[in-house]
Amino acid sequence: MIPIQLSGQTALITGASQGIGAQIARTFHRAGANVVINHPGLPQTALDAEALAKELNLLRTESASVVAADVADPDQVRAMMAEAQARHGGIDFLINNAAIIRDRTVAKMSLEEWDAVLDVNLSGVFHCCKFALDILRDGGAIVSFGSIAAIQGFFGQANYAAAKAGVQAMMRVLSREGARRGIRANSVAPGVIDTSMAATIPESVRAEMLKNIPLGRFGTAEEVAHVVLFLCSPLAAYVTGQTLEINGGWRG
């Protein structure tokens, strides 16, 4: 047995009020880490984040906290990092999970839809990395979410695919810049994961997608969280600048 033990360490997870982000918070918490649960400040995300923190704090007192910040706003991100530092003295892991979708063909996509996705999914990752580096302890790790969309180029996802490809490239650069401090930077590229977002995909499209997946099923949030945990653990001490695909073998 090779346990992953993160006691005394702190992970900040963006977009962690629900879905994959919430599962990452639970997984890191089970490994012993304190978790900072970020949400964008909407009424429902606030309720979900507080409920998750309560759930985790019942298991281990004062081990989970909530911070609202729209990652597209650099001032809010700067304030979030200051709060994490004040509460925990810094962080050891940054998980850039927050993302939105505004799918439409290039011909029909509005400039607002393009900007909204790039602002959250790409600039948001930059903001979080930039300001987290001030409080990220040496030897820490950053994991950011790319996507199979960056590789496959799905119809109607020019904004999303461009942002996710940019994230994956950004992590390769950051792996070089962070190396002198022992900070590793990687991305994960999930395929179709069984979340509330995936549930909105029409059944006919889901059936076609499954034909491309050798394992014959969609992934789970827990499976993604386990890969993120591995990348932040000592087991991945020599892994940096990589994009790890989590897609059941999908090759288009």
N, C-alpha and C positions, 0 to 999 in steps of 0.2 A: 504493500500500500504506500502510495506517495501522496500525502496530503498537501493541499495548498492552504497555507496559513498566513493570513494578512492582519493578524491582531496588531493593534497600535498604529495601523495605517489608515489613511482616509482617501476615499474615492469621491470625486464630484462627477455626477452623471447628468448631462443635459437632456431635457425632454423626458424626464423620468417619472412623470405622474401616471403613465399607463403604458401598455404594450411592452415592447422590447426593453425600453428604458427602465420600467418598473421591475421587470424580471432581472435585469442586470443589477439593480439596487439590492434586490432580495438575494441574489447569488453572491455578490461581494459581501453582504452582511453575514451570510452563512459561513463565509470563509473567515470571518472575524473582523472585517474592516468596518470603520465608521463610514456612513454614506451621507453625502449632501445631495438632496433630491431637488433638482432644478425643474421649474415649469415656467411657461411664458407669461403668467400673471392673469390668465382668464379665470372667470368664476369657477367653471367646472374643473379646470386643471388644478386650481388651488384646493378644491375639495378633495380631489383624488390624491394629490401629493400629501396633504395633511393626514388622510386616512392611511396611506402607505407608511408614513413616518410613525404614526401611532401604532400600527401593526408591528413594526420593527422595534420600536422602543419598548413595547411590552415584552419582547424577547430579550432585550438587553438595554438597560436604562441609558438614556442620553447617547444613543449610538446612531441616531438618524435625525437630520435636520432638513428644513425646507427653505429654499431661497427662490424668490420669483425674479426672473430676468428674461427679457426678450433678447436672444443671442444676436439678433440683427442690429441691436443698439449697443454700440461700444461702451457708452457710459454706464448702461445697466450691467454689462458684463464686468466692467472694472469694479463696480460696486459689489457685485456678487463675489468676486475673488477677494476683495477686502473683507467681506463678511466671513468667508470661509477661513481666511487667515486669522481673523480675530477669534473665531470659535475653535479652530483646530490647530492653529500655529502654522498652517500650510496644508498642502495636499500631496499625496503620493501618486495618485492616478487621476487622469482626466479622460472621461469617456464622452466624446462628441457624438451624441445620438440624435439630438433635436433636428427635425426635418419637417418640411411640408411638401405637398404636391399640388400642382395646378396644371393638370394635363390638358393639352390642346395641340393641334397641328401647328407647325410654324406659321402657315398662312393665316390661321385664325387666332393665334396666341396674341394677347394684348401685351403692350409694353409693361403694364402693371403686373401681369402674371409672370412674365420673364423676370422682372426685378424682384418680385416677392420671393420666388424660389431661390434665386441667386443670393439674395440678402440673408436668408436664413441658412440655407444648406451649404453655402460656400463662404460668404463673408462671416457668417456666424461662427464657423469653425475657426477661421482666422482670428476673429476677436477673442475667442476662448483660449486658443493656443497662445496668442500674444500676451494676454494678461495673466494667464495661468503660469507662464514661465517665471513670473516674478515670485510666485508662491509655491511652485512645484519643487519638491525636494530633490536633490541630486540622487540619481539612481532610480528615479520615478519612470512612469510610462504614460504615453498618450495613445489612445485607440480612437480612431475616428471612423465614422460610417461612410463607406463608399456604397456601391450597389452593383448588382448584376446589370442594371440599366446602363451603367457606364461602359459595359463591355458589349452588350447585345444591341443597344440603341433601339429600344422599344418605340413603336409608333406613338406619336403624340407626347413624347417625353423629352423634347430637346432641352428644355430648361433643367429638368431634373437630372438627365444624363450628363449634361455639361457640368453641372455643379458637382456631381458625384465623381466624375473623372478628375475634376480639379482638386477635390479632397484627396484622392488617392495620390496625385502628383505632389500635393502639398506635404503629405506625410513622408514621401521620399526625400524631399528637401529638408524637412525638419529632422529626419533621422540623422542627417549629416551635421546640422547645426546644434543638435542637442547632445551629440555623442561625447563631447568633451566633458559634459557633466554626468555622463552615464544615463542620460534620458533616452529611452527608446520610443520611437514613433512608428506606429503601424496603422493600417486600415483593415477593416473587414468589409467584404462585399457579399451581403446576403442575397440569396435568390428570393423566391416567393415564400414568405413566412406567414404562418397561419395566425394572423392578427385581425383586429377589427377592420384595418385598412384593406387587407386582402379579401375580407368578406364582401367588400363592395364590388369585386371583380365579377362580371357576369359569368354564369355557370358555363356557358359555351366557351368562353375564353379560358376559364380555369381548366377545362378539359383539354384544350389544345396545349396549354402550358405543361400539364402533367405528362404529355407525350414526350416532352423534351428532357424529362428528369429521370435518369436511370433508376433512382431509388423509388420512383413511383408515388411520391407523396410530397407535400409541402413541408417545410421545416417548422420547428416550434421556436417560440421566444426563448425557451430554456436552453435549446441547443445553441442558439446564437450567444446567449449569455455565458455559456461554458467556454466558448472559444475566446470571448473577450477576457474572461477570467484567466485563461491560460496565457494570453498575450501579456497580461500584467504580472504574471507570477514569475518566480525564479526559474521555472521550467522553460521559460522563453527568454532567458537572459542573453542569448546570442541571436535573437530575432529582432531585426529593426529594418525599417524602410520597405516593408513588405505589404502586399495586399493579399489577405487570406480569404479565399472564396468559400462561402457557406451556402451551397446551392444544390446539394444532392446529386452533383455530377452534370448539371446542365451545361451543354456545350453548343446550344443553338441548332 
